[in-house]
Every structure is written in C-alpha cells, then in structure tokens.
Amino acid sequence: MKKKFRVTYNAPVTLTFAILCVVILLMNDFLLGKHLIPAIFTAPSRIGSNAGFNYKSVLDYFRLFLHIFGHTDWNHLLGNFAFILLLGPLMEERYGSKMVLLMFVVTAFVTGVINVCLIPRPLLGASGVVFMLIILASITTLDKNVIPLTFIFVVAIYLGRELINAPKAENISTVAHIAGGLCGSMFGFLVAPKAKRGSKKEKEEKTSDDENKKTALFKKRNTPREEDSTVVGTLEI
C-alpha cells in the first residue's frame, strides 16, 4: 500500500511571517502605488531628521515593530528569506513557536528603537531577524566557559559582510543588524531549549510504575506484622 504524503504547517511563526511579508510586498507594488510600506512598514529615523520619529503619533510606535515586514523589493525579500525559511523551523523545533515569536518581537523592537535613536534614515526589512537567527543557530552546544568556534566564525563573516556593504546601504542599518545579532546571542545564552516530550509509551510505563509502587506501599502498611501479634497459648484435652 502506498503511503500518502501530506503538507504540514510545520513552523507556524516562520511560515506566517513569510506569507505576510509576501502579501504586504504584493499589495505595495500592485495595489497601493508603493505607498504602503513607506507609510506603515518602515521604522522611523532619528528624531529631527527626514521621516523622523514623532512621539505624538501612535502609528510610529507600531512601526517600531512592523518594519520587519517591509522590504524594498523582491531581491531584498528573497535574500532574507533564504535564511529565515531555513533557520526559522529549526529554531521553532528547538525553542518552541511561542518563544521564537517572542524573539522576533524583541528583535524588531530593539532594532527599531536603535534606528530611532541613532540612524538618520528609515529602516525596513527582516535583516535584523536574519542575523538573530544565524547567531542563535550557531550556538548549538553551550557549556560554562566554552564558546563554540562556529559561533566566532559566523559572527566574523556576517559582521564583515555588513561592514563592507554599509556604504552602499540606503534603507538598511548596519547598526540595527548588529543589534539583531546581539539579540540572537542573548537568546542563545539565556533561553533554554524546550524540554523534549516523552513518547506515549514512556508516559504509560511511568504511570504504571507509579501505580504499582503505590499499591505495594498500601499493602505493606495494611499487612499486620508478626511482631505485633500476641500468642496466648494452646489448650490440650
């Protein structure tokens, strides 16, 4: 009998994020005259600069989180998601979807705030999230006073690329990307992987053992001991 294959939504946070980014870029390019992303999905720049942060605008506070959904073009989007779709499911498997979602939110907020404080141009794109995932994935085995060599290599390579490309960047903040990497380092060292769930058989065996122990203990407590009994004597006729 042939086995049936089915498609699974194996990484809900990563896949939902990717789908939303694609939909937003499609709407921006073909429906809203390329005004959607600059208006909503771009983090404001430094206060006092063009498109600077307006503390009176509620939308600008949301843009500190929403900028990771916006991308300049399809090359920008595909370049980021080559990493996100590869590393995101692995991190959801290791840390759980809720924790990865929290990591995305924290990274978006940190990079957005840094852009508002330091950078004189708007910020958009998921590159900070990419850097966070790369650093997080490189920290696979940690021990006290031990830093994996792969961690050092990945940091050096990605930082080198960021510094080389910095003069060419327009709406891309190298400082914000580095901040995303620092978030990944923090998560890697502070967040423990989710506990692996035991199989159903192991749970049943454990439950059975516990019940047997309780039954044995109950019988032992309720069985009269020989030393507690009193022998009066025997009567012969």
Phi, psi and omega in degrees: 000131181284138178282139178269132178262143179225150179273131181244146176273073195287335182228082188302320181292311181297313183292318178297318178299315180297315181297317179297319179297319179295314180298317180297317180292322176298314179297320180296318185280325191246345184242325189243023173060032178061032178253346185293309184295313178299330185278326188238318190257042176222131179285139179297160178268189182300144180300131181100345179268176175297137184058033180289164182292132178250107185293347178273348183266122178295323181299324181296330177290320176293326180295340175296336178258324190281348185296339180288347178273344184266143178220149184291320180202184184289328177296320177298315180296311183294325178298320178288318187280350170298327178272317186295316180289340177275315187267330182304309179299325178295319180288326176293325177294324185276318187251346183096149185295321181296319180292320178295321176300317177298321178298318178299314183295313181297316180297317178300316182294315181298313180294323178295316180295318178298321179295319179294326183277328192238329194259131183275014178224154181297161181234136173210158178111161183261022182296326176297321176294321178300311181298321177300314181293322180297313180294318181297318181291332182286341179266081183266326179229121181238145176214164179296132178064022180231129176240123180299139179296327177300325178299316180295317180297313183296317178299315181297316182293313184289320177296320178300317179295320179296317182291324179291320183275353184303316181296336182271349186286142176249295179257022183243125183258114178296321180298318180294323179294318177297323176297323176299320177296322177295324175298318178298320178297316180298314179297319182296324182271338186253332185263124179276144175300151180294147181292137179286132180281134179290159179290162181298324180294318180296321179295318180295320179295320179294318178297319179295317178298318180297319180294320178297321180294318179295320179296316180296320179294321179295317179295320182296321182289330185261004178267123180294136179273151184295325184287345180274347182274150182245128180259119182278318181148184180235152181241122179251139180244000000 
